[in-house]
Amino acid sequence: MKKSMTISYEVGKNLYLNLTNQCPCSCTFCIRNHADGAYGSDPLWLEHEPSAEEIATALDSFDLSSYEEIVFCGYGEPTCRTDIVVETAGYIKRKCPSARLRINTNGLGDLINGCSVAEKICAVMDVVSVSLNAGTKDEYMKVTRPKFDNAFEAMQKFTADCVKTGKSEVIMSVVDVIPEEQIKASREIAEKLGAKLRVRTFDE
């Protein structure tokens, strides 16, 4: 496992932010299982978790207005550092008010933080993308392998809470490696919660 301080990396027209390697899940399809980096990036395993100042310094080297989206997504679950996410989002918006911000999350922020985080997250994000991963609890637990027994329910509550704020576009995502019946069940869950479903290709 190679380590570095890759806080930001470009994917297509987006800039991605890698703020933590912590994650309460061990998804069977996670890219972390196969590589040290993603999409040609330097290693995303961090030597240490970056401070708000280090993140700001990394961001200062980019023209933030040139990206379609700035995405909070790296080799870990961003809501493990919810306060840093909120602080960084505020910094980006002050530097570039037109920036479109998205967080890719497993939706377990409430369990991670011991309190509801939907309002905090949606106050600073244009898009909240929640990894649904499967359409039934049994399959979700098999695929996602979370350390929390009530992860499936908590992920849905977080999604519903985000929708209720009315402040962010809320998307649930699955990867196309799951069977068609699971994709159909996932779509039903997303619709029930008021979110959109996105079916991602495995390497996307």
N, CA, C and O of each residue as an XYZ file, in Angstrom:
816
protein
N       0.844     -1.196      0.000
C       0.000      0.000      0.000
C       0.884      1.252      0.000
O       1.592      1.531      0.967
N       0.824      1.988     -1.097
C       1.585      3.238     -1.190
C       0.790      4.377     -0.568
O      -0.420      4.478     -0.771
N       1.470      5.238      0.191
C       0.798      6.366      0.812
C       1.337      7.683      0.280
O       2.501      7.777     -0.110
N       0.493      8.684      0.269
C       0.890     10.015     -0.172
C      -0.037     11.024      0.492
O      -0.804     10.681      1.392
N       0.040     12.267      0.040
C      -0.911     13.272      0.519
C      -1.692     13.813     -0.668
O      -1.723     15.019     -0.916
N      -2.327     12.888     -1.403
C      -3.147     13.275     -2.541
C      -4.509     13.721     -2.021
O      -5.404     12.906     -1.795
N      -4.645     15.030     -1.838
C      -5.895     15.591     -1.307
C      -6.891     15.824     -2.432
O      -8.099     15.708     -2.227
N      -6.394     16.149     -3.613
C      -7.274     16.441     -4.743
C      -6.777     15.726     -5.988
O      -5.574     15.549     -6.177
N      -7.711     15.317     -6.833
C      -7.345     14.666     -8.087
C      -8.451     14.908     -9.103
O      -9.623     15.021     -8.744
N      -8.076     14.984    -10.350
C      -9.028     15.297    -11.412
C      -9.546     14.028    -12.076
O      -8.790     13.095    -12.348
N     -10.841     14.013    -12.329
C     -11.469     12.941    -13.103
C     -12.366     13.613    -14.133
O     -13.395     14.192    -13.786
N     -11.975     13.535    -15.395
C     -12.737     14.201    -16.436
C     -12.803     15.699    -16.182
O     -11.773     16.359    -16.052
N     -14.018     16.234    -16.111
C     -14.202     17.672    -15.899
C     -14.473     18.017    -14.432
O     -14.864     19.138    -14.107
N     -14.256     17.032    -13.553
C     -14.518     17.242    -12.130
C     -13.240     17.207    -11.306
O     -12.250     16.590    -11.700
N     -13.272     17.876    -10.158
C     -12.184     17.815     -9.190
C     -12.691     17.049     -7.975
O     -13.730     17.385     -7.407
N     -11.949     16.020     -7.582
C     -12.335     15.182     -6.445
C     -11.466     15.500     -5.237
O     -10.277     15.791     -5.373
N     -12.075     15.441     -4.046
C     -11.370     15.735     -2.802
C     -11.322     14.485     -1.930
O     -12.346     13.873     -1.625
N     -10.104     14.125     -1.540
C      -9.830     12.924     -0.755
C      -9.432     13.355      0.655
O      -8.269     13.669      0.909
N     -10.416     13.369      1.583
C     -10.191     13.979      2.892
C      -9.989     12.974      4.015
O      -9.587     13.351      5.116
N     -10.262     11.695      3.751
C     -10.116     10.680      4.792
C     -10.025      9.301      4.159
O     -10.504      9.085      3.046
N      -9.405      8.365      4.882
C      -9.408      6.956      4.477
C     -10.304      6.125      5.381
O     -10.419      4.912      5.201
N     -10.946      6.777      6.360
C     -11.852      6.052      7.251
C     -13.125      5.647      6.506
O     -13.639      6.402      5.680
N     -13.626      4.447      6.807
C     -14.914      4.024      6.247
C     -15.453      2.869      7.072
O     -14.709      1.940      7.385
N     -16.749      2.906      7.436
C     -17.323      1.819      8.224
C     -17.801      0.642      7.375
O     -18.373     -0.315      7.897
N     -17.564      0.717      6.067
C     -17.980     -0.359      5.166
C     -16.761     -1.018      4.521
O     -15.661     -0.467      4.510
N     -16.996     -2.206      3.990
C     -15.957     -2.912      3.232
C     -16.613     -3.517      1.997
O     -16.715     -4.736      1.861
N     -17.053     -2.639      1.104
C     -17.833     -3.070     -0.064
C     -17.041     -4.033     -0.938
O     -15.846     -3.854     -1.170
N     -17.737     -5.054     -1.413
C     -17.063     -6.091     -2.203
C     -16.469     -5.531     -3.488
O     -15.463     -6.043     -3.978
N     -17.083     -4.482     -4.040
C     -16.641     -3.933     -5.328
C     -15.748     -2.703     -5.177
O     -15.356     -2.103     -6.177
N     -15.422     -2.317     -3.938
C     -14.704     -1.057     -3.723
C     -13.364     -1.038     -4.452
O     -12.601     -2.003     -4.408
N     -13.096      0.071     -5.119
C     -11.865      0.221     -5.879
C     -10.642      0.146     -4.973
O      -9.548     -0.171     -5.440
N     -10.813      0.434     -3.681
C      -9.695      0.370     -2.738
C      -9.124     -1.038     -2.630
O      -7.966     -1.218     -2.253
N      -9.948     -2.046     -2.965
C      -9.498     -3.437     -2.876
C      -8.547     -3.814     -3.996
O      -7.878     -4.845     -3.932
N      -8.488     -2.972     -5.028
C      -7.755     -3.367     -6.228
C      -6.594     -2.442     -6.602
O      -5.734     -2.827     -7.394
N      -6.558     -1.228     -6.044
C      -5.540     -0.267     -6.486
C      -5.256      0.746     -5.386
O      -6.050      0.929     -4.463
N      -4.109      1.396     -5.506
C      -3.745      2.446     -4.551
C      -4.314      3.800     -4.941
O      -4.368      4.717     -4.121
N      -4.742      3.928     -6.204
C      -5.295      5.193     -6.680
C      -6.476      4.942     -7.584
O      -6.875      3.799     -7.803
N      -7.042      6.034     -8.117
C      -8.206      5.915     -8.991
C      -8.037      6.800    -10.210
O      -7.585      7.940    -10.100
N      -8.401      6.275    -11.373
C      -8.417      7.060    -12.612
C      -7.064      7.725    -12.879
O      -7.009      8.863    -13.345
N      -5.980      7.014    -12.584
C      -4.651      7.536    -12.871
C      -4.109      8.493    -11.835
O      -3.074      9.120    -12.062
N      -4.782      8.623    -10.697
C      -4.311      9.539     -9.650
C      -3.075      8.973     -8.962
O      -2.754      7.794     -9.110
N      -2.391      9.821     -8.213
C      -1.372      9.348     -7.297
C      -2.074      8.542     -6.208
O      -3.301      8.574     -6.117
N      -1.310      7.813     -5.372
C      -1.958      7.022     -4.317
C      -2.904      7.860     -3.461
O      -2.594      8.992     -3.093
N      -4.074      7.276     -3.151
C      -5.085      7.981     -2.362
C      -5.086      7.535     -0.898
O      -5.889      8.011     -0.096
N      -4.178      6.616     -0.561
C      -3.993      6.272      0.846
C      -3.200      7.406      1.483
O      -2.076      7.691      1.069
N      -3.779      8.045      2.480
C      -3.199      9.262      3.049
C      -2.170      8.956      4.130
O      -2.357      8.045      4.937
N      -1.090      9.720      4.139
C      -0.091      9.605      5.207
C      -0.684     10.077      6.530
O      -0.363      9.539      7.589
N      -1.542     11.076      6.464
C      -2.323     11.528      7.624
C      -3.551     12.254      7.094
O      -3.583     12.671      5.936
N      -4.544     12.402      7.930
C      -5.746     13.109      7.495
C      -5.433     14.601      7.404
O      -4.955     15.191      8.373
N      -5.696     15.212      6.255
C      -5.312     16.618      6.070
C      -6.140     17.574      6.921
O      -7.334     17.365      7.136
N      -5.490     18.608      7.390
C      -6.174     19.661      8.135
C      -6.924     20.558      7.167
O      -6.717     20.486      5.956
N      -7.791     21.398      7.700
C      -8.517     22.360      6.858
C      -7.532     23.254      6.120
O      -7.769     23.614      4.967
N      -6.434     23.614      6.769
C      -5.420     24.480      6.147
C      -4.729     23.758      4.991
O      -4.487     24.354      3.942
N      -4.414     22.484      5.181
C      -3.775     21.717      4.103
C      -4.723     21.560      2.917
O      -4.299     21.636      1.764
N      -5.982     21.345      3.198
C      -6.971     21.212      2.121
C      -7.094     22.528      1.356
O      -7.139     22.536      0.126
N      -7.148     23.640      2.094
C      -7.250     24.952      1.452
C      -6.048     25.221      0.566
O      -6.192     25.749     -0.537
N      -4.860     24.860      1.041
C      -3.642     25.051      0.249
C      -3.699     24.237     -1.037
O      -3.320     24.718     -2.105
N      -4.177     22.997     -0.924
C      -4.309     22.151     -2.113
C      -5.299     22.760     -3.103
O      -5.055     22.742     -4.310
N      -6.400     23.292     -2.610
C      -7.417     23.883     -3.480
C      -6.924     25.151     -4.162
O      -7.333     25.463     -5.280
N      -6.053     25.871     -3.492
C      -5.566     27.144     -4.031
C      -4.768     26.975     -5.323
O      -4.556     27.944     -6.051
N      -4.328     25.757     -5.609
C      -3.534     25.528     -6.826
C      -4.410     25.258     -8.047
O      -3.895     25.026     -9.141
N      -5.741     25.286     -7.864
C      -6.658     25.003     -8.966
C      -7.534     26.213     -9.282
O      -7.834     27.027     -8.409
N      -7.937     26.312    -10.548
C      -8.965     27.267    -10.949
C     -10.308     26.572    -10.725
O     -10.777     25.832    -11.591
N     -10.917     26.805     -9.583
C     -12.117     26.065     -9.202
C     -13.287     26.302    -10.149
O     -14.178     25.460    -10.264
N     -13.284     27.434    -10.819
C     -14.383     27.752    -11.736
C     -14.328     26.926    -13.017
O     -15.272     26.941    -13.806
N     -13.228     26.206    -13.226
C     -13.072     25.457    -14.474
C     -13.686     24.055    -14.411
O     -13.690     23.341    -15.414
N     -14.197     23.659    -13.259
C     -14.728     22.307    -13.107
C     -16.251     22.289    -13.132
O     -16.902     23.215    -12.648
N     -16.809     21.228    -13.700
C     -18.264     21.068    -13.687
C     -18.762     20.804    -12.271
O     -19.789     21.338    -11.851
N     -18.024     19.976    -11.543
C     -18.373     19.688    -10.152
C     -17.100     19.518     -9.326
O     -16.068     19.076     -9.831
N     -17.194     19.871     -8.063
C     -16.146     19.541     -7.102
C     -16.767     18.510     -6.178
O     -17.782     18.768     -5.531
N     -16.143     17.329     -6.122
C     -16.773     16.159     -5.516
C     -16.014     15.713     -4.267
O     -14.813     15.450     -4.316
N     -16.721     15.635     -3.170
C     -16.136     15.116     -1.935
C     -16.222     13.595     -1.993
O     -17.242     13.004     -1.640
N     -15.138     12.976     -2.441
C     -15.106     11.529     -2.644
C     -13.662     11.103     -2.852
O     -12.992     11.578     -3.769
N     -13.189     10.206     -1.999
C     -11.825      9.706     -2.156
C     -11.765      8.272     -1.681
O     -12.664      7.479     -1.961
N     -10.697      7.934     -0.956
C     -10.552      6.571     -0.447
C     -11.084      6.465      0.979
O     -10.415      5.922      1.858
N     -12.276      6.979      1.203
C     -12.890      6.917      2.521
C     -14.260      7.567      2.479
O     -14.672      8.113      1.456
N     -14.960      7.501      3.600
C     -16.312      8.068      3.709
C     -16.219      9.505      4.221
O     -15.806      9.729      5.359
N     -16.601     10.484      3.389
C     -16.421     11.891      3.776
C     -17.084     12.282      5.093
O     -16.560     13.127      5.817
N     -18.248     11.668      5.419
C     -18.933     12.082      6.637
C     -18.226     11.599      7.908
O     -18.660     11.923      9.013
N     -17.154     10.835      7.763
C     -16.303     10.548      8.921
C     -15.623     11.840      9.389
O     -15.124     11.922     10.512
N     -15.614     12.848      8.508
C     -15.043     14.154      8.855
C     -16.040     15.256      8.456
O     -15.708     16.183      7.717
N     -17.252     15.123      8.962
C     -18.336     16.024      8.565
C     -17.965     17.493      8.759
O     -18.220     18.307      7.872
N     -17.374     17.845      9.888
C     -17.043     19.254     10.150
C     -16.028     19.786      9.144
O     -16.123     20.936      8.715
N     -15.056     18.952      8.766
C     -14.057     19.360      7.769
C     -14.715     19.505      6.397
O     -14.378     20.415      5.639
N     -15.648     18.616      6.078
C     -16.386     18.722      4.815
C     -17.130     20.058      4.756
O     -17.060     20.770      3.754
N     -17.834     20.386      5.826
C     -18.605     21.630      5.869
C     -17.680     22.840      5.777
O     -17.967     23.789      5.047
N     -16.580     22.809      6.509
C     -15.637     23.928      6.487
C     -15.016     24.091      5.098
O     -14.872     25.208      4.600
N     -14.650     22.968      4.481
C     -14.041     23.016      3.141
C     -15.041     23.502      2.102
O     -14.690     24.289      1.223
N     -16.276     23.040      2.196
C     -17.311     23.490      1.260
C     -17.501     25.002      1.361
O     -17.648     25.690      0.350
N     -17.496     25.504      2.582
C     -17.619     26.949      2.776
C     -16.462     27.701      2.163
O     -16.648     28.759      1.562
N     -15.266     27.157      2.314
C     -14.067     27.786      1.735
C     -14.182     27.847      0.211
O     -13.876     28.867     -0.406
N     -14.630     26.734     -0.386
C     -14.770     26.693     -1.850
C     -15.798     27.714     -2.313
O     -15.559     28.434     -3.283
N     -16.930     27.785     -1.640
C     -17.991     28.709     -2.052
C     -17.564     30.171     -1.900
O     -17.994     31.029     -2.671
N     -16.721     30.451     -0.910
C     -16.220     31.830     -0.774
C     -15.273     32.181     -1.910
O     -15.287     33.304     -2.414
N     -14.458     31.229     -2.307
C     -13.507     31.460     -3.397
C     -14.194     31.444     -4.758
O     -13.823     32.189     -5.665
N     -15.195     30.587     -4.883
C     -15.863     30.407     -6.177
C     -17.349     30.142     -5.944
O     -17.775     28.988     -5.903
N     -18.137     31.205     -5.792
C     -19.565     31.052     -5.479
C     -20.339     30.200     -6.484
O     -21.368     29.618     -6.141
N     -19.847     30.124     -7.719
C     -20.565     29.362     -8.747
C     -20.239     27.870     -8.714
O     -20.831     27.095     -9.464
N     -19.309     27.460     -7.858
C     -18.899     26.049     -7.822
C     -20.081     25.149     -7.481
O     -20.882     25.465     -6.600
N     -20.180     24.033     -8.182
C     -21.217     23.036     -7.910
C     -20.577     21.923     -7.076
O     -19.633     21.269     -7.517
N     -21.098     21.721     -5.876
C     -20.488     20.771     -4.943
C     -21.347     19.508     -4.815
O     -22.573     19.567     -4.721
N     -20.657     18.374     -4.814
C     -21.340     17.081     -4.634
C     -20.597     16.263     -3.597
O     -19.367     16.285     -3.542
N     -21.342     15.543     -2.778
C     -20.734     14.584     -1.862
C     -21.192     13.191     -2.242
O     -22.385     12.957     -2.436
N     -20.253     12.267     -2.349
C     -20.568     10.854     -2.538
C     -20.427     10.187     -1.171
O     -19.335     10.157     -0.604
N     -21.507      9.662     -0.652
C     -21.521      9.149      0.711
C     -22.204      7.796      0.801
O     -23.069      7.473     -0.013
N     -21.813      7.003      1.796
C     -22.518      5.738      2.021
C     -23.803      5.953      2.815
O     -24.549      5.003      3.055
N     -24.066      7.189      3.222
C     -25.314      7.508      3.912
C     -25.350      7.105      5.371
O     -26.413      7.106      5.992
N     -24.193      6.759      5.924
C     -24.146      6.303      7.313
C     -23.621      7.376      8.257
O     -23.166      7.069      9.358
N     -23.682      8.612      7.835
C     -23.158      9.718      8.625
C     -23.798      9.857      9.993
O     -23.134     10.255     10.951
N     -25.081      9.533     10.096
C     -25.756      9.628     11.399
C     -25.150      8.639     12.396
O     -24.922      8.969     13.559
N     -24.893      7.409     11.912
C     -24.310      6.390     12.785
C     -22.855      6.716     13.107
O     -22.395      6.486     14.226
N     -22.145      7.242     12.143
C     -20.736      7.594     12.342
C     -20.592      8.715     13.370
O     -19.715      8.672     14.233
N     -21.461      9.714     13.266
C     -21.348     10.915     14.100
C     -22.192     10.883     15.363
O     -22.018     11.710     16.258
N     -23.108      9.922     15.432
C     -23.963      9.832     16.605
C     -25.042     10.890     16.660
O     -25.603     11.162     17.722
N     -25.333     11.488     15.515
C     -26.387     12.499     15.425
C     -26.764     12.669     13.958
O     -26.048     12.205     13.070
N     -27.884     13.332     13.706
C     -28.312     13.567     12.328
C     -27.411     14.602     11.663
O     -27.152     15.664     12.229
N     -26.936     14.287     10.463
C     -26.032     15.215      9.766
C     -26.610     15.730      8.454
O     -25.953     16.496      7.750
N     -27.835     15.319      8.114
C     -28.421     15.699      6.815
C     -28.491     17.207      6.643
O     -28.135     17.724      5.585
N     -28.942     17.915      7.661
C     -29.095     19.369      7.561
C     -27.749     20.043      7.324
O     -27.635     20.944      6.493
N     -26.733     19.603      8.057
C     -25.383     20.163      7.886
C     -24.858     19.939      6.470
O     -24.331     20.850      5.832
N     -25.016     18.703      5.994
C     -24.497     18.342      4.679
C     -25.252     19.086      3.576
O     -24.639     19.649      2.669
N     -26.571     19.083      3.658
C     -27.373     19.690      2.594
C     -27.261     21.212      2.575
O     -27.528     21.841      1.551
N     -26.873     21.800      3.692
C     -26.700     23.251      3.731
C     -25.544     23.707      2.847
O     -25.494     24.869      2.445
N     -24.609     22.796      2.540
C     -23.420     23.203      1.769
C     -23.257     22.458      0.447
O     -22.389     22.813     -0.350
N     -24.076     21.429      0.195
C     -23.927     20.626     -1.016
C     -25.046     20.883     -2.015
O     -26.212     21.008     -1.641
N     -24.679     20.959     -3.280
C     -25.683     21.055     -4.343
C     -26.269     19.681     -4.646
O     -27.447     19.557     -4.980
N     -25.434     18.653     -4.525
C     -25.863     17.286     -4.815
C     -25.377     16.362     -3.705
O     -24.212     16.412     -3.309
N     -26.275     15.522     -3.210
C     -25.909     14.466     -2.264
C     -26.169     13.139     -2.961
O     -27.308     12.823     -3.306
N     -25.106     12.361     -3.169
C     -25.227     11.070     -3.837
C     -24.972      9.967     -2.811
O     -23.870      9.840     -2.279
N     -25.999      9.183     -2.548
C     -25.942      8.144     -1.515
C     -25.776      6.779     -2.180
O     -26.527      6.426     -3.089
N     -24.788      6.019     -1.720
C     -24.557      4.676     -2.257
C     -25.578      3.704     -1.676
O     -25.483      3.315     -0.512
N     -26.539      3.321     -2.481
C     -27.572      2.369     -2.054
C     -27.040      0.937     -2.175
O     -27.197      0.123     -1.264
N     -26.418      0.653     -3.300
C     -25.688     -0.605     -3.532
C     -26.542     -1.849     -3.735
O     -26.113     -2.765     -4.437
N     -27.723     -1.915     -3.153
C     -28.586     -3.087     -3.330
C     -30.020     -2.716     -2.958
O     -30.257     -1.737     -2.250
N     -30.961     -3.506     -3.443
C     -32.363     -3.180     -3.240
C     -33.041     -3.882     -2.081
O     -34.203     -3.606     -1.783
N     -32.323     -4.794     -1.419
C     -32.862     -5.476     -0.241
C     -31.817     -5.469      0.862
O     -30.620     -5.361      0.596
N     -32.278     -5.586      2.105
C     -31.338     -5.524      3.228
C     -30.324     -6.664      3.172
O     -29.136     -6.445      3.410
N     -30.775     -7.868      2.863
C     -29.852     -9.008      2.825
C     -28.724     -8.780      1.832
O     -27.553     -9.007      2.136
N     -29.095     -8.324      0.635
C     -28.077     -8.090     -0.395
C     -27.193     -6.903     -0.019
O     -25.982     -6.924     -0.241
N     -27.805     -5.876      0.546
C     -27.034     -4.700      0.974
C     -25.964     -5.100      1.978
O     -24.810     -4.688      1.853
N     -26.332     -5.891      2.963
C     -25.375     -6.299      3.996
C     -24.271     -7.172      3.408
O     -23.118     -7.083      3.829
N     -24.620     -8.015      2.435
C     -23.621     -8.879      1.792
C     -22.634     -8.068      0.963
O     -21.429     -8.322      0.985
N     -23.160     -7.088      0.231
C     -22.328     -6.314     -0.694
C     -21.524     -5.231      0.021
O     -20.353     -5.007     -0.285
N     -22.172     -4.563      0.979
C     -21.560     -3.397      1.620
C     -20.725     -3.776      2.847
O     -19.741     -3.104      3.156
N     -21.102     -4.822      3.531
C     -20.400     -5.330      4.720
C     -20.086     -4.216      5.732
O     -18.930     -4.007      6.100
N     -21.147     -3.501      6.176
C     -20.936     -2.410      7.124
C     -20.718     -2.941      8.542
O     -21.093     -4.069      8.862
N     -20.111     -2.116      9.374
C     -19.900     -2.544     10.762
C     -21.142     -2.292     11.620
O     -21.191     -2.720     12.773
N     -22.139     -1.607     11.073
C     -23.375     -1.313     11.795
C     -24.495     -2.270     11.380
O     -24.741     -2.453     10.188
N     -25.173     -2.878     12.353
C     -26.261     -3.812     12.040
C     -27.462     -3.114     11.401
O     -28.188     -3.715     10.609
N     -27.667     -1.836     11.753
C     -28.836     -1.103     11.248
C     -28.462     -0.143     10.117
O     -29.116      0.881      9.917
N     -27.421     -0.483      9.396
C     -26.916      0.407      8.340
C     -27.938      0.641      7.234
O     -28.089      1.770      6.767
N     -28.641     -0.404      6.807
C     -29.592     -0.278      5.696
C     -30.699      0.714      6.039
O     -31.090      1.536      5.210
N     -31.196      0.627      7.268
C     -32.254      1.537      7.702
C     -31.716      2.963      7.875
O     -32.378      3.930      7.499
N     -30.520      3.085      8.443
C     -29.938      4.406      8.690
C     -29.628      5.128      7.385
O     -29.817      6.340      7.279
N     -29.154      4.385      6.398
C     -28.857      4.973      5.093
C     -30.125      5.539      4.455
O     -30.093      6.610      3.848
N     -31.233      4.825      4.590
C     -32.497      5.307      4.019
C     -33.024      6.525      4.783
O     -33.548      7.458      4.176
N     -32.886      6.518      6.100
C     -33.334      7.667      6.892
C     -32.530      8.908      6.523
O     -33.094      9.991      6.365
N     -31.218      8.755      6.386
C     -30.377      9.882      5.996
C     -30.829     10.436      4.644
O     -30.932     11.650      4.467
N     -31.098      9.542      3.700
C     -31.550      9.959      2.369
C     -32.861     10.725      2.461
O     -33.004     11.796      1.873
N     -33.812     10.176      3.199
C     -35.106     10.838      3.361
C     -34.947     12.196      4.027
O     -35.608     13.160      3.642
N     -34.068     12.276      5.030
C     -33.823     13.549      5.712
C     -33.224     14.583      4.761
O     -33.561     15.765      4.821
N     -32.335     14.125      3.888
C     -31.746     15.039      2.896
C     -32.814     15.569      1.945
O     -32.836     16.757      1.624
N     -33.697     14.681      1.500
C     -34.784     15.087      0.604
C     -35.666     16.130      1.298
O     -36.078     17.115      0.685
N     -35.947     15.900      2.580
C     -36.838     16.796      3.331
C     -36.274     18.209      3.465
O     -37.040     19.167      3.571
N     -34.953     18.351      3.462
C     -34.385     19.698      3.588
C     -34.725     20.560      2.384
O     -34.842     21.779      2.505
N     -34.887     19.929      1.210
C     -35.186     20.673     -0.007
C     -34.025     21.516     -0.505
O     -34.199     22.338     -1.405
N     -32.845     21.323      0.066
C     -31.699     22.180     -0.270
C     -30.763     21.573     -1.310
O     -30.017     22.299     -1.966
N     -30.793     20.253     -1.466
C     -29.869     19.571     -2.363
C     -30.615     18.624     -3.294
O     -31.696     18.131     -2.970
N     -30.019     18.383     -4.449
C     -30.495     17.291     -5.294
C     -30.008     15.998     -4.651
O     -28.825     15.875     -4.332
N     -30.900     15.037     -4.457
C     -30.537     13.799     -3.774
C     -30.632     12.623     -4.744
O     -31.673     12.373     -5.351
N     -29.515     11.914     -4.869
C     -29.411     10.782     -5.785
C     -29.011      9.549     -4.982
O     -28.210      9.648     -4.053
N     -29.553      8.404     -5.329
C     -29.071      7.137     -4.783
C     -28.423      6.377     -5.928
O     -28.919      6.407     -7.055
N     -27.323      5.698     -5.650
C     -26.610      5.025     -6.727
C     -26.405      3.548     -6.439
O     -26.270      3.126     -5.291
N     -26.387      2.786     -7.504
C     -26.004      1.376     -7.458
C     -25.007      1.143     -8.581
O     -24.947      1.912     -9.541
N     -24.230      0.084     -8.454
C     -23.272     -0.276     -9.503
C     -23.867     -1.406    -10.329
O     -24.532     -2.293     -9.794
N     -23.625     -1.370    -11.631
C     -24.308     -2.309    -12.528
C     -23.828     -3.753    -12.415
O     -24.171     -4.576    -13.264
N     -23.046     -4.079    -11.393
C     -22.620     -5.469    -11.192
C     -23.712     -6.282    -10.480
O     -23.628     -7.508    -10.412
N     -24.739     -5.593     -9.949
C     -25.800     -6.315     -9.231
C     -26.872     -6.773    -10.222
O     -27.011     -6.175    -11.290
N     -27.635     -7.827     -9.889
C     -28.656     -8.358    -10.814
C     -29.750     -7.339    -11.113
O     -29.970     -6.394    -10.355
N     -30.425     -7.555    -12.230
C     -31.466     -6.634    -12.676
C     -32.585     -6.494    -11.638
O     -33.123     -5.403    -11.450
N     -32.936     -7.599    -10.964
C     -34.012     -7.506     -9.973
C     -33.612     -6.626     -8.790
O     -34.461     -5.996     -8.159
N     -32.294     -6.588     -8.491
C     -31.820     -5.714     -7.425
C     -31.858     -4.244     -7.872
O     -32.134     -3.351     -7.071
N     -31.585     -4.014     -9.126
C     -31.671     -2.649     -9.657
C     -33.116     -2.172     -9.622
O     -33.384     -1.020     -9.282
N     -34.044     -3.053     -9.972
C     -35.466     -2.696     -9.931
C     -35.899     -2.379     -8.491
O     -36.596     -1.394     -8.249
N     -35.480     -3.219     -7.545
C     -35.824     -2.994     -6.140
C     -35.183     -1.702     -5.629
O     -35.773     -0.986     -4.820
N     -33.987     -1.416     -6.102
C     -33.298     -0.185     -5.712
C     -34.041      1.041     -6.211
O     -34.153      2.045     -5.508
N     -34.545      0.946     -7.425
C     -35.312      2.067     -7.985
C     -36.569      2.326     -7.163
O     -36.954      3.476     -6.951
N     -37.196      1.272     -6.709
C     -38.400      1.421     -5.882
C     -38.073      2.105     -4.552
O     -38.845      2.938     -4.077
N     -36.941      1.759     -3.957
C     -36.530      2.394     -2.701
C     -36.267      3.880     -2.929
O     -36.737      4.726     -2.168
N     -35.518      4.188     -3.973
C     -35.191      5.587     -4.264
C     -36.463      6.403     -4.467
O     -36.595      7.503     -3.929
N     -37.395      5.861     -5.242
C     -38.652      6.575     -5.495
C     -39.441      6.777     -4.208
O     -40.035      7.835     -3.999
N     -39.448      5.766     -3.348
C     -40.168      5.851     -2.072
C     -39.602      6.976     -1.197
O     -40.339      7.656     -0.484
N     -38.294      7.152     -1.268
C     -37.624      8.157     -0.432
C     -37.596      9.541     -1.078
O     -37.199     10.516     -0.440
N     -38.015      9.629     -2.335
C     -38.022     10.915     -3.025
C     -36.723     11.270     -3.710
O     -36.496     12.427     -4.066
N     -35.859     10.265     -3.900
C     -34.560     10.484     -4.540
C     -34.567      9.915     -5.960
O     -35.457      9.150     -6.330
N     -33.566     10.300     -6.742
C     -33.383      9.729     -8.075
C     -32.430      8.542     -7.967
O     -31.596      8.497     -7.064
N     -32.549      7.575     -8.887
C     -31.606      6.453     -8.901
C     -30.643      6.610    -10.066
O     -31.044      6.914    -11.190
N     -29.373      6.399     -9.779
C     -28.339      6.399    -10.814
C     -27.670      5.031    -10.819
O     -27.212      4.549     -9.783
N     -27.619      4.410    -11.994
C     -26.953      3.121    -12.145
C     -25.569      3.375    -12.756
O     -25.452      3.752    -13.922
N     -24.524      3.161    -11.945
C     -23.160      3.430    -12.391
C     -22.525      2.189    -12.998
O     -22.810      1.069    -12.576
N     -21.667      2.389    -13.982
C     -20.862      1.266    -14.473
C     -19.759      1.002    -13.462
O     -19.369      1.902    -12.718
N     -19.258     -0.215    -13.431
C     -18.337     -0.659    -12.381
C     -17.111      0.242    -12.222
O     -16.673      0.492    -11.099
N     -16.559      0.727    -13.320
C     -15.314      1.502    -13.246
C     -15.565      3.004    -13.225
O     -14.623      3.784    -13.364
N     -16.805      3.422    -13.056
C     -17.143      4.851    -13.135
C     -16.942      5.537    -11.799
O     -17.178      6.740    -11.681
